């Protein structure tokens, strides 16, 4: 086999990555099949000769490729035959005969699969995709290009991978999917830069510029075209410049710069003629004819229209379309035959499976019949065991009921102790101030009887002040009881489609204004809390109980406001030198595949690791006495669980805390 590798074959035969190679063979254009030595070295030399004439004399290139194919077939050398088939196909594509190109590439693909050569298979798949893309069958091209990409990922080759990515991007551009096209082309550009191959970089730059034109980004596109053309001239690339200048022609037409468009169209025609690219000749001549028609140059228009007609007959003749249709029908028939073969194999497999099942049933029936008598003997024993098991089950159920009741009583005891502990503090204040008021009122009565009104007024003021404290702690106890009722009450609300983003925004606003009204030091310090939101627009309405989920979100946001407020107060009142802190609370939503995430995050002090496990327990709170009931997080946790979701916490002490609600769709 020739020393030229598969990757070299790929970039030599597809996009003009090289302009020929040194030929050491003495074979020339006058060679005939009779004068060629009958060995694989001769096949290699013929293929070298074909590649040498590929860009300068495509007809001669095809001649030598066909000779190589005939000889490889006679020598029964599959790899040489595949190589020659690919060469014939690529020469036909370069000459504009796409039906013939596809025919040769499909033959090469079938032969590659028969010898299980993945390298050649990837090359053939890539060229088939390239041919389909060239005739505008972009959706037909993509499966072949992605199949080639999959093989390239298993057998890495930087040049081949970059070329395949570039072809996929160009095909997406043909479909009008410009974002996808740009994604693959930019990846191809990165890969091409790694390879350092100038012609591959030129091709990819030109295709990126085409996409930029389609996106109406004309200034950037023009800059990329000039960069690509400069690279092409520097690397003596004779193939890509015509395509680049055609792109620049169309760009200037969009900008209504017809003189510039005519200039680049003429350059494109000259370069296309030098490299014998018929499709580019057709496009360039057509542009020139249209532009000259506007200048009233009938003789020149006729001249270029003759070129257009000649190229159109060569490229787009009815016979070629007929060949393409026949080839498509042939490939469809092959796929249908393959489906029929697979169906026949499945039917045979099913028949074999049914036969095995029937045999198994017969054997099983015989065994069951033979064991039937044995089973009858043990039935009485089994019946007795059944009665014993039933009695045991009744005993276990009774024991289970007792255990459940004991657990309920234990939980009730813990809950009662928690409630008593929480309510005891405000009740102590109420009782103490009530006794003090009683004494003050007695003293005030005595002072009134003595006629000492000033002292009586002073005592009355103290009574009023104490009464306000009694009222304050009474409300505190009332709040604890209400929180407890909320915690223990099962919601009777109905689920309804709810806009999660709107719900989060609403409760964020309610929490913020409520916190400002509640915390008197909010404006005194002042505490300028930054609020950040990032709501995923793809989050759709979900069936939830909006009041309950809103309550859970509100509790989390309140905790975050409290955390950053306390940290700000500590830094401000503590006069910590060199410490700058911007309190921030953020709430975000994100749509996952089967869930919606709601995140409430702050940059407060975080939660120490020693109490992280207790944070969702009822009545557990990190707030000072009188500022928290310890039911907010517990209630939120229960609400989320009731919606078959998850509530979790991520925290880092000294840096902040994030609570994440995950609601499954």
C-alpha positions as CSV (number, residue, x, y, z in Angstrom):
1,X,0.0,0.0,0.0
2,X,1.2,3.5,-0.7
3,X,2.9,5.4,2.1
4,X,0.2,8.1,1.8
5,X,-2.0,7.7,4.9
6,X,-5.8,7.9,5.1
7,X,-5.6,11.4,6.6
8,X,-3.4,12.6,3.7
9,X,-5.9,11.1,1.2
10,X,-8.7,13.0,3.0
11,X,-7.3,16.4,2.7
12,X,-5.6,15.9,-0.7
13,X,-8.8,14.8,-2.4
14,X,-11.4,17.0,-0.8
15,X,-10.6,20.7,-0.5
16,X,-7.3,21.3,-2.2
17,X,-5.1,21.0,0.9
18,X,-2.1,20.5,-1.5
19,X,-1.4,21.5,-5.0
20,X,0.2,18.3,-6.2
21,X,3.1,16.1,-5.1
22,X,6.5,15.0,-6.4
23,X,6.2,12.1,-8.9
24,X,9.0,9.6,-8.9
25,X,7.3,7.2,-11.4
26,X,8.1,7.2,-15.1
27,X,4.4,6.7,-15.9
28,X,3.0,9.5,-18.1
29,X,-0.2,10.3,-19.9
30,X,0.6,7.9,-22.7
31,X,0.4,4.8,-20.4
32,X,-2.1,2.2,-21.3
33,X,-3.4,-0.8,-19.4
34,X,-1.2,-3.1,-21.4
35,X,2.0,-1.3,-20.5
36,X,1.4,-1.1,-16.7
37,X,3.2,-3.6,-14.5
38,X,0.7,-5.9,-12.7
39,X,1.5,-5.2,-9.0
40,X,0.3,-3.0,-6.2
41,X,3.3,-0.6,-6.6
42,X,1.9,0.2,-10.0
43,X,-1.5,1.0,-8.4
44,X,0.3,3.4,-6.0
45,X,2.0,5.1,-8.9
46,X,-1.2,5.5,-10.8
47,X,-2.9,7.0,-7.8
48,X,0.0,9.4,-7.3
49,X,-0.3,10.4,-10.9
50,X,-4.0,10.9,-10.5
51,X,-3.5,13.2,-7.5
52,X,-0.8,15.1,-9.3
53,X,-3.3,16.1,-12.1
54,X,-6.3,16.5,-9.8
55,X,-6.4,20.4,-9.8
56,X,-4.6,21.1,-13.1
57,X,-6.1,18.4,-15.4
58,X,-9.1,16.7,-13.8
59,X,-9.8,14.6,-16.9
60,X,-6.3,13.2,-16.8
61,X,-6.7,12.7,-13.0
62,X,-9.8,10.6,-13.6
63,X,-8.1,8.6,-16.3
64,X,-5.3,7.5,-14.0
65,X,-7.7,6.9,-11.1
66,X,-9.8,4.6,-13.3
67,X,-6.7,2.7,-14.5
68,X,-5.7,2.3,-10.8
69,X,-9.2,1.0,-10.0
70,X,-9.2,-1.6,-12.8
71,X,-5.7,-2.8,-11.8
72,X,-6.6,-3.0,-8.0
73,X,-9.7,-5.0,-8.9
74,X,-7.8,-7.5,-11.0
75,X,-5.1,-7.8,-8.2
76,X,-7.9,-8.4,-5.6
77,X,-6.5,-5.7,-3.4
78,X,-9.5,-4.2,-1.5
79,X,-7.7,-1.3,0.1
80,X,-6.2,-0.2,-3.1
81,X,-9.6,-0.6,-4.8
82,X,-11.2,1.6,-2.1
83,X,-8.5,4.2,-2.5
84,X,-9.1,4.3,-6.3
85,X,-12.9,4.4,-5.9
86,X,-12.5,7.4,-3.6
87,X,-10.1,9.1,-6.0
88,X,-12.6,8.5,-8.9
89,X,-15.5,9.9,-6.8
90,X,-13.6,13.0,-5.7
91,X,-12.4,13.8,-9.2
92,X,-16.0,13.5,-10.5
93,X,-17.1,15.8,-7.6
94,X,-14.4,18.4,-8.5
95,X,-15.6,18.2,-12.1
96,X,-19.2,18.8,-11.0
97,X,-20.6,15.3,-11.8
98,X,-22.1,14.7,-8.3
99,X,-24.2,11.6,-9.2
100,X,-21.1,9.8,-10.4
101,X,-19.2,11.0,-7.4
102,X,-21.8,9.5,-5.1
103,X,-21.9,6.3,-7.0
104,X,-18.1,5.7,-6.5
105,X,-18.2,6.8,-2.9
106,X,-21.1,4.4,-2.1
107,X,-19.1,1.5,-3.7
108,X,-16.1,2.5,-1.6
109,X,-18.2,2.6,1.5
110,X,-19.7,-0.9,0.9
111,X,-16.2,-2.3,0.3
112,X,-14.8,-0.6,3.4
113,X,-17.5,-2.1,5.6
114,X,-16.9,-5.6,4.0
115,X,-13.3,-5.5,5.1
116,X,-14.2,-3.7,8.4
117,X,-11.8,-0.9,7.8
118,X,-13.0,2.0,10.0
119,X,-10.5,4.5,8.7
120,X,-11.7,4.1,5.1
121,X,-15.3,3.9,6.2
122,X,-15.0,7.4,7.9
123,X,-13.4,8.8,4.7
124,X,-16.3,7.5,2.5
125,X,-19.0,8.7,4.9
126,X,-17.5,12.1,5.0
127,X,-17.3,12.4,1.2
128,X,-20.9,11.1,0.8
129,X,-22.1,13.8,3.2
130,X,-20.0,16.4,1.3
131,X,-21.6,15.3,-2.0
132,X,-25.1,15.5,-0.6
133,X,-24.4,18.9,0.8
134,X,-23.1,20.1,-2.5
135,X,-26.3,19.2,-4.3
136,X,-28.4,20.9,-1.5
137,X,-29.6,17.7,0.2
138,X,-28.5,18.9,3.6
139,X,-30.7,16.7,5.7
140,X,-29.5,13.7,3.8
141,X,-25.9,14.8,4.3
142,X,-26.0,15.2,8.1
143,X,-26.4,11.5,9.1
144,X,-23.3,10.6,7.0
145,X,-21.2,13.5,8.4
146,X,-22.1,12.7,12.0
147,X,-21.4,9.0,11.4
148,X,-17.9,10.0,10.1
149,X,-17.5,12.3,13.2
150,X,-18.3,9.4,15.5
151,X,-15.6,7.2,13.9
152,X,-13.1,10.0,14.0
153,X,-13.7,10.3,17.8
154,X,-12.7,6.7,18.2
155,X,-9.7,7.0,15.8
156,X,-8.4,10.5,16.4
157,X,-6.9,12.4,13.5
158,X,-6.7,16.2,14.0
159,X,-6.9,17.2,10.3
160,X,-9.7,14.8,9.5
161,X,-11.7,15.8,12.6
162,X,-11.4,19.5,11.7
163,X,-12.4,18.9,8.1
164,X,-15.5,16.9,9.3
165,X,-16.5,19.6,11.8
166,X,-16.2,22.2,9.0
167,X,-18.4,20.2,6.7
168,X,-21.0,19.7,9.4
169,X,-21.0,23.5,10.0
170,X,-21.3,24.2,6.3
171,X,-24.3,21.8,6.0
172,X,-26.1,23.5,9.0
173,X,-25.5,26.8,7.2
174,X,-27.3,25.4,4.1
175,X,-30.2,24.5,6.3
176,X,-30.4,28.0,7.7
177,X,-29.5,26.9,11.2
178,X,-26.9,29.6,11.6
179,X,-26.2,29.2,15.4
180,X,-25.4,25.5,14.9
181,X,-23.4,26.3,11.8
182,X,-21.3,28.8,13.7
183,X,-20.8,26.4,16.6
184,X,-19.3,23.6,14.5
185,X,-17.3,26.0,12.3
186,X,-15.7,27.7,15.3
187,X,-14.8,24.3,16.7
188,X,-13.3,23.4,13.3
189,X,-11.3,26.6,13.3
190,X,-9.9,25.9,16.7
191,X,-8.9,22.3,15.6
192,X,-7.5,23.7,12.3
193,X,-5.2,26.1,14.2
194,X,-3.9,23.1,16.2
195,X,-3.0,21.3,13.0
196,X,-1.4,24.4,11.5
197,X,-2.7,23.4,8.1
198,X,-3.1,26.6,6.0
199,X,-5.6,25.4,3.4
200,X,-7.9,23.9,6.0
201,X,-7.8,27.2,7.9
202,X,-8.6,29.1,4.7
203,X,-11.6,26.9,4.0
204,X,-13.0,27.2,7.5
205,X,-12.5,31.0,7.6
206,X,-14.3,31.3,4.3
207,X,-17.3,29.3,5.6
208,X,-17.4,31.3,8.9
209,X,-17.5,34.5,6.8
210,X,-20.5,33.0,4.7
211,X,-22.4,32.5,8.0
212,X,-21.6,36.0,9.2
213,X,-23.1,37.3,5.9
214,X,-26.2,35.2,6.5
215,X,-26.4,36.8,9.9
216,X,-26.1,40.3,8.3
217,X,-22.8,40.9,10.2
218,X,-21.3,42.4,7.0
219,X,-18.3,44.3,8.5
220,X,-17.0,41.2,10.4
221,X,-17.6,39.0,7.3
222,X,-15.6,41.3,5.0
223,X,-12.7,41.2,7.4
224,X,-12.8,37.4,7.6
225,X,-12.9,37.1,3.8
226,X,-9.9,39.4,3.4
227,X,-8.0,37.4,6.1
228,X,-8.9,34.1,4.3
229,X,-7.9,35.4,0.9
230,X,-4.5,36.6,2.3
231,X,-3.8,33.2,3.8
232,X,-4.8,31.5,0.6
233,X,-2.4,33.6,-1.5
234,X,0.4,33.1,1.0
235,X,0.0,29.3,0.9
236,X,-0.3,29.1,-2.9
237,X,-3.9,27.8,-2.5
238,X,-5.4,27.8,-6.1
239,X,-8.8,26.2,-5.1
240,X,-10.3,28.2,-2.3
241,X,-9.8,31.8,-3.6
242,X,-12.6,31.5,-6.2
243,X,-15.1,30.5,-3.4
244,X,-13.8,33.4,-1.2
245,X,-14.2,35.9,-4.0
246,X,-17.7,34.6,-4.8
247,X,-18.6,35.2,-1.1
248,X,-17.2,38.7,-1.3
249,X,-19.2,39.3,-4.6
250,X,-22.4,38.3,-2.9
251,X,-21.5,40.5,0.2
252,X,-21.0,43.6,-1.9
253,X,-24.3,42.9,-3.8
254,X,-26.1,42.9,-0.4
255,X,-24.4,46.2,0.3
256,X,-25.4,47.5,-3.1
257,X,-21.7,48.1,-4.0
258,X,-22.0,46.8,-7.6
259,X,-18.6,47.9,-8.8
260,X,-16.9,46.0,-6.1
261,X,-19.2,43.0,-6.7
262,X,-18.2,43.0,-10.4
263,X,-14.5,43.3,-9.5
264,X,-14.5,40.2,-7.2
265,X,-16.8,38.2,-9.6
266,X,-14.2,38.6,-12.3
267,X,-11.4,37.6,-10.0
268,X,-13.4,34.6,-8.9
269,X,-14.0,33.6,-12.6
270,X,-10.3,33.8,-13.3
271,X,-9.3,31.7,-10.3
272,X,-12.1,29.1,-11.0
273,X,-10.8,28.7,-14.6
274,X,-7.3,28.2,-13.4
275,X,-8.4,25.4,-11.1
276,X,-11.0,24.0,-13.5
277,X,-13.9,24.4,-10.9
278,X,-17.0,24.3,-13.0
279,X,-19.5,25.2,-10.3
280,X,-17.5,28.3,-9.4
281,X,-17.2,29.2,-13.1
282,X,-21.0,29.0,-13.4
283,X,-21.6,31.1,-10.3
284,X,-19.0,33.8,-11.2
285,X,-20.1,34.1,-14.9
286,X,-23.8,34.3,-13.8
287,X,-22.9,37.2,-11.4
288,X,-20.9,39.0,-14.1
289,X,-23.7,38.7,-16.7
290,X,-26.3,40.0,-14.3
291,X,-24.1,43.0,-13.3
292,X,-23.2,43.8,-16.9
293,X,-26.8,43.6,-18.0
294,X,-27.5,46.6,-15.8
295,X,-24.7,48.5,-17.6
296,X,-26.2,47.8,-21.0
297,X,-23.3,45.8,-22.4
298,X,-25.1,43.3,-24.5
299,X,-22.0,41.8,-26.2
300,X,-20.3,41.1,-22.9
301,X,-23.6,39.8,-21.4
302,X,-24.0,37.3,-24.2
303,X,-20.4,36.2,-23.8
304,X,-20.8,35.4,-20.1
305,X,-24.3,33.9,-20.7
306,X,-22.7,31.5,-23.1
307,X,-20.3,30.5,-20.3
308,X,-23.2,30.1,-17.9
309,X,-25.2,27.9,-20.4
310,X,-22.2,25.7,-21.1
311,X,-21.4,25.2,-17.4
312,X,-25.1,24.6,-16.6
313,X,-25.4,21.9,-19.3
314,X,-22.2,20.3,-17.9
315,X,-23.3,20.4,-14.3
316,X,-27.1,20.4,-14.3
317,X,-28.1,18.3,-17.4
318,X,-31.3,16.1,-17.1
319,X,-29.1,13.0,-17.5
320,X,-27.2,13.9,-14.4
321,X,-30.4,14.4,-12.4
322,X,-31.7,11.1,-13.7
323,X,-28.5,9.4,-12.5
324,X,-28.9,11.0,-9.1
325,X,-32.5,9.8,-8.9
326,X,-31.5,6.3,-9.9
327,X,-28.7,6.3,-7.3
328,X,-31.1,7.5,-4.6
329,X,-33.6,4.7,-5.5
330,X,-30.8,2.1,-5.5
331,X,-29.6,3.2,-2.0
332,X,-33.2,3.2,-0.8
333,X,-33.6,-0.3,-2.2
334,X,-30.5,-1.5,-0.4
335,X,-31.9,-0.1,2.9
336,X,-35.3,-1.8,2.2
337,X,-33.5,-5.1,1.5
338,X,-31.5,-4.7,4.7
339,X,-34.8,-4.2,6.6
340,X,-36.3,-7.3,5.1
341,X,-33.2,-9.3,6.0
342,X,-33.4,-8.0,9.6
343,X,-37.2,-8.9,9.7
344,X,-36.5,-12.4,8.4
345,X,-33.8,-12.9,11.0
346,X,-36.1,-11.7,13.8
347,X,-38.8,-14.0,12.6
348,X,-36.5,-17.0,12.6
349,X,-35.3,-16.0,16.0
350,X,-38.9,-15.7,17.3
351,X,-39.7,-19.2,15.8
352,X,-36.7,-20.7,17.5
353,X,-37.7,-18.9,20.7
354,X,-41.2,-20.3,20.5
355,X,-39.9,-23.8,19.9
356,X,-37.7,-23.5,23.0
357,X,-40.7,-22.2,25.0
358,X,-42.9,-25.1,23.9
359,X,-40.2,-27.6,24.8
360,X,-39.8,-25.9,28.2
361,X,-43.5,-26.1,28.8
362,X,-43.6,-29.8,28.0
363,X,-40.7,-30.6,30.3
364,X,-42.2,-28.4,33.0
365,X,-45.6,-30.2,32.7
366,X,-44.0,-33.6,33.0
367,X,-42.1,-32.5,36.1
368,X,-45.2,-31.0,37.6
369,X,-47.2,-34.1,36.9
370,X,-44.5,-36.3,38.5
371,X,-44.3,-34.1,41.5
372,X,-48.0,-33.7,42.0
373,X,-48.3,-36.7,44.3
374,X,-45.5,-35.4,46.3
375,X,-47.2,-32.0,46.8
376,X,-50.4,-33.6,47.9
377,X,-48.5,-35.3,50.7
378,X,-47.1,-32.0,52.0
379,X,-50.4,-30.0,51.6
380,X,-51.6,-30.9,55.1
381,X,-48.2,-29.8,56.6
382,X,-48.4,-26.5,54.6
383,X,-52.0,-25.9,55.8
384,X,-50.9,-26.3,59.4
385,X,-47.9,-23.9,58.8
386,X,-50.3,-21.4,57.2
387,X,-52.4,-21.3,60.3
388,X,-49.4,-20.8,62.4
389,X,-48.1,-18.0,60.2
390,X,-51.5,-16.3,60.2
391,X,-51.5,-16.3,64.0
392,X,-47.9,-15.0,64.0
393,X,-48.9,-12.2,61.6
394,X,-51.7,-11.1,63.9
395,X,-49.3,-11.0,66.8
396,X,-46.8,-8.9,64.8
397,X,-49.6,-6.5,63.7
398,X,-50.6,-6.0,67.3
399,X,-47.0,-5.4,68.3
400,X,-46.5,-3.0,65.4
401,X,-49.6,-1.0,66.5
402,X,-48.2,-0.7,70.0
403,X,-44.8,0.5,68.7
404,X,-46.4,3.1,66.4
405,X,-48.4,4.4,69.3
406,X,-45.3,4.6,71.5
407,X,-43.5,6.5,68.8
408,X,-46.4,8.9,68.4
409,X,-46.4,9.5,72.2
410,X,-42.6,10.0,72.2
411,X,-42.9,12.5,69.3
412,X,-45.7,14.3,71.1
413,X,-43.6,14.6,74.2
414,X,-40.7,16.1,72.3
415,X,-43.1,18.5,70.5
416,X,-44.8,19.5,73.8
417,X,-41.5,20.1,75.4
418,X,-40.4,22.3,72.5
419,X,-43.7,24.3,72.7
420,X,-43.4,24.8,76.4
421,X,-39.8,26.0,76.1
422,X,-40.7,28.5,73.4
423,X,-43.8,29.9,75.1
424,X,-42.3,29.9,78.7
425,X,-40.1,33.0,78.0
426,X,-42.9,35.4,76.9
427,X,-45.2,34.1,79.6
428,X,-42.5,34.7,82.3
429,X,-42.3,38.3,81.1
430,X,-46.1,38.7,81.2
431,X,-46.3,37.3,84.7
432,X,-43.4,39.3,86.0
433,X,-44.6,42.6,84.6
434,X,-48.2,41.9,85.8
435,X,-46.9,41.4,89.4
436,X,-44.8,44.6,89.1
437,X,-47.9,46.5,87.8
438,X,-49.9,45.3,90.7
439,X,-47.4,46.7,93.2
440,X,-47.1,49.9,91.2
441,X,-50.9,50.4,91.2
442,X,-51.0,49.9,94.9
443,X,-48.3,52.5,95.5
444,X,-50.1,54.9,93.0
445,X,-53.3,54.5,95.0
446,X,-51.5,55.4,98.3
447,X,-49.8,58.4,96.7
448,X,-53.2,59.6,95.4
449,X,-54.7,59.3,98.8
450,X,-51.8,61.3,100.2
451,X,-52.4,63.9,97.5
452,X,-48.9,63.4,95.9
453,X,-50.1,63.6,92.3
454,X,-46.6,64.0,90.7
455,X,-45.4,60.7,92.2
456,X,-48.7,59.1,91.2
457,X,-48.2,60.3,87.6
458,X,-44.7,58.9,87.6
459,X,-46.0,55.5,88.8
460,X,-48.8,55.6,86.2
461,X,-46.1,56.1,83.5
462,X,-44.3,53.1,84.7
463,X,-47.5,51.1,84.7
464,X,-48.2,52.1,81.1
465,X,-44.6,51.2,80.0
466,X,-44.9,47.8,81.7
467,X,-48.3,47.3,80.1
468,X,-46.8,47.8,76.7
469,X,-44.2,45.2,77.4
470,X,-46.9,42.8,78.6
471,X,-48.7,43.4,75.2
472,X,-45.4,42.9,73.3
473,X,-44.7,39.6,74.9
474,X,-48.3,38.5,74.6
475,X,-48.1,39.0,70.9
476,X,-44.8,37.1,70.9
477,X,-46.6,34.1,72.5
478,X,-49.4,34.5,70.1
479,X,-47.0,34.4,67.1
480,X,-45.4,31.2,68.4
481,X,-48.8,29.5,68.8
482,X,-49.8,30.6,65.2
483,X,-46.5,29.3,63.8
484,X,-47.1,26.0,65.6
485,X,-50.6,25.7,64.2
486,X,-49.2,26.4,60.7
487,X,-46.6,23.8,61.2
488,X,-49.0,21.1,62.3
489,X,-51.9,22.0,59.9
490,X,-52.2,19.9,56.7
491,X,-53.0,22.2,53.8
492,X,-56.4,21.9,52.3
493,X,-55.5,24.0,49.3
494,X,-55.7,22.6,45.7
495,X,-52.8,22.5,43.3
496,X,-53.1,24.8,40.3
497,X,-50.9,25.8,37.4
498,X,-48.6,28.5,38.9
499,X,-46.0,30.7,37.3
500,X,-42.9,29.9,39.5
501,X,-40.9,32.9,38.3
502,X,-43.8,35.3,39.1
503,X,-44.3,33.6,42.5
504,X,-40.7,34.1,43.4
505,X,-40.7,37.7,42.3
506,X,-43.9,38.4,44.3
507,X,-42.6,36.9,47.6
508,X,-39.2,38.5,47.2
509,X,-40.9,41.9,47.1
510,X,-43.2,41.1,50.0
511,X,-40.2,39.8,52.1
512,X,-38.1,42.9,51.3
513,X,-40.8,45.4,52.3
514,X,-41.8,43.4,55.3
515,X,-38.2,43.2,56.5
516,X,-37.8,46.9,56.2
517,X,-40.9,47.6,58.2
518,X,-40.0,45.0,60.9
519,X,-36.3,45.9,61.4
520,X,-36.1,49.4,62.8
521,X,-32.3,49.5,62.3
522,X,-32.6,48.8,58.6
523,X,-32.6,52.4,57.6
524,X,-30.7,53.7,60.7
525,X,-27.4,52.0,59.9
526,X,-28.2,52.0,56.8
527,X,-28.3,48.5,55.5
528,X,-28.3,48.6,51.7
529,X,-29.1,45.1,50.7
530,X,-28.3,44.2,47.0
531,X,-31.0,42.1,45.4
532,X,-30.2,39.9,42.4
533,X,-32.6,37.8,40.4
534,X,-32.1,35.4,37.5
535,X,-35.3,33.8,36.4
536,X,-35.1,31.1,33.7
537,X,-37.6,32.1,31.0
538,X,-38.0,28.4,30.0
539,X,-39.5,27.6,33.4
540,X,-43.2,26.8,32.6
541,X,-46.2,26.8,34.9
542,X,-46.3,23.9,37.5
543,X,-49.1,22.4,39.4
544,X,-48.5,23.5,43.0
545,X,-50.4,25.0,46.0
546,X,-49.2,28.6,45.4
547,X,-49.9,29.8,49.0
548,X,-47.8,26.9,50.5
549,X,-44.9,27.2,48.1
550,X,-45.0,30.9,48.5
551,X,-44.8,30.5,52.3
552,X,-41.7,28.3,51.9
553,X,-40.0,30.7,49.6
554,X,-40.9,33.7,51.9
555,X,-39.3,31.9,54.9
556,X,-36.1,31.3,53.0
557,X,-35.8,34.9,51.8
558,X,-36.6,36.2,55.3
559,X,-33.7,34.1,56.7
560,X,-31.4,35.4,54.0
561,X,-32.3,39.1,54.7
562,X,-31.8,38.5,58.4
563,X,-28.4,36.8,57.8
564,X,-26.9,39.6,55.7
565,X,-28.4,42.3,58.0
566,X,-26.8,40.8,61.1
567,X,-23.5,40.5,59.4
568,X,-23.6,44.1,58.2
569,X,-24.6,45.3,61.7
570,X,-21.7,43.4,63.3
571,X,-19.2,44.8,60.9
572,X,-20.6,48.4,61.1
573,X,-21.0,48.6,64.9
574,X,-17.8,46.6,65.6
575,X,-15.8,49.2,63.7
576,X,-13.8,46.5,61.9
577,X,-11.0,48.3,60.1
578,X,-10.4,47.5,56.4
579,X,-13.6,45.4,56.2
580,X,-15.9,46.1,53.3
581,X,-19.1,44.2,53.0
582,X,-21.9,44.5,50.5
583,X,-24.9,42.5,51.7
584,X,-26.5,40.6,48.8
585,X,-29.5,38.3,48.5
586,X,-30.1,36.5,45.2
587,X,-33.0,34.3,44.0
588,X,-32.8,32.3,40.8
589,X,-34.8,29.7,39.0
590,X,-33.5,27.1,36.6
591,X,-35.2,24.5,34.4
592,X,-33.7,21.0,34.4
593,X,-34.7,18.0,32.3
594,X,-37.3,16.8,34.9
595,X,-37.3,19.4,37.6
596,X,-37.3,23.1,38.5
597,X,-34.7,24.5,40.9
598,X,-35.4,27.6,43.1
599,X,-32.3,28.9,44.8
600,X,-32.2,31.5,47.6
601,X,-28.6,32.6,48.3
602,X,-27.0,35.1,50.7
603,X,-23.4,36.2,51.6
604,X,-24.1,36.3,55.3
605,X,-22.1,34.5,58.0
606,X,-23.1,31.0,57.0
607,X,-24.1,28.2,59.3
608,X,-21.5,26.4,61.5
609,X,-20.9,22.8,60.7
610,X,-21.8,21.7,64.2
611,X,-25.5,22.6,63.7
612,X,-26.0,21.9,60.0
613,X,-27.8,18.7,60.8
614,X,-30.3,20.4,63.1
615,X,-31.3,23.3,60.8
616,X,-34.6,21.8,59.6
617,X,-35.7,20.5,63.1
618,X,-38.8,22.2,64.6
619,X,-38.1,24.9,67.2
620,X,-34.3,25.0,66.4
621,X,-33.1,28.5,65.6
622,X,-29.9,30.4,65.5
623,X,-31.6,33.7,66.2
624,X,-31.5,35.4,69.7
625,X,-34.3,34.7,72.1
626,X,-37.5,36.6,71.0
627,X,-36.5,37.0,67.4
628,X,-37.3,33.5,66.0
629,X,-39.6,30.6,66.7
630,X,-37.5,27.9,64.9
631,X,-40.5,26.9,62.8
632,X,-39.7,28.7,59.5
633,X,-37.2,26.2,57.9
634,X,-39.1,23.2,59.4
635,X,-42.3,24.4,57.9
636,X,-40.6,25.1,54.5
637,X,-39.1,21.6,54.5
638,X,-42.5,20.0,55.2
639,X,-44.2,22.0,52.4
640,X,-41.6,21.1,49.8
641,X,-41.8,17.4,50.9
642,X,-45.6,17.5,50.6
643,X,-45.0,18.6,47.0
644,X,-42.7,15.6,46.5
645,X,-39.8,17.9,46.2
646,X,-36.5,18.3,48.0
647,X,-35.1,21.2,50.1
648,X,-31.4,21.2,50.7
649,X,-28.8,23.6,52.1
650,X,-25.3,24.5,51.0
651,X,-23.3,26.7,53.3
652,X,-19.8,27.8,54.1
653,X,-19.1,29.4,57.4
654,X,-18.2,33.1,57.1
655,X,-19.1,33.3,53.4
656,X,-22.9,32.6,53.1
657,X,-25.7,30.1,52.7
658,X,-27.8,28.8,49.8
659,X,-31.1,27.0,50.1
660,X,-32.3,25.1,47.0
661,X,-35.8,23.9,46.4
662,X,-36.1,21.2,43.8
663,X,-39.6,20.6,42.5
664,X,-40.0,17.6,40.2
665,X,-42.1,17.9,37.0
